[in-house]
Amino acid sequence: MDGKAVPLGTDCDSELHKEHLCYIISQGFSLSNEPDYRVLVENPAFRCGHCGRTAKNAGNLCVPVGL
């Protein structure tokens, strides 16, 4: 991943997309599993070049860019 922004509406082609914040939030994970969600986003080290969300691990983002 080169760190460049990806336009919204672009599909993520990763086989692990179901682990990305954009997917799990769309499934209600942040509301139904708030403590587990917080673990994913506290002390972020990466920002998604697609949606702008931040996460502790790059694997939870479609287009991770180091902070």
N, C-alpha and C positions, 0 to 999 in steps of 0.2 A: 504494500500500500504506500503510495507516494505522498500522502498527507494533503493532497488537493481536495477541495470541496467537491462533493458529488451532488448534482441537482436533486431536490426532493422529487419523489415520484419515480426515481430510479430503483429498480428492484435489486435486492441483495442476492447475489448468486452463490453465496457461501452455503455449503452443506450443513453448517452449524448455525444457520440463521435463527433457529428456535431457541438459541442461547443468548441472542442479542437483546439488549434492552428494548429496542423499538418493538420487537415481537412480544416479549413477555409482558410489557406494559399494555400492549393492545389486548392481551388475554386477561387483564385484570390482576396480574401478579402483584403489582405495587400496592394494591388495595387489600387483596386477600392474604398476602404474606408479607406484610410491612417489615417485620424484623429481618427476614431474609433479603428483602429488597434493599434495605439500608446497608447491609453488608456489601452488596454489589456496588453501591454508589458512594459510600463514605470514603474520604481520603482519596479522591480521584487522581489518577495519573494519566488518563487519556480522555480525549474528547472525540466524538464521532464527527467526521467531516461531512456526514450525510444529514444527521438530524440535530447535532449540537449537544446531545446528551453527554454526560461525563460518567466515567466508571473507573473502578480500581484496576480492572484487568482489561487488556486490549481485546480479549476473546469475547467480551460482552458487547462489542460495538461492530457495526458493519464496516466502517472506515476509520479505524483508530489512528489518532494523531497524538503524539506525546504532548503533555502540558509543560 
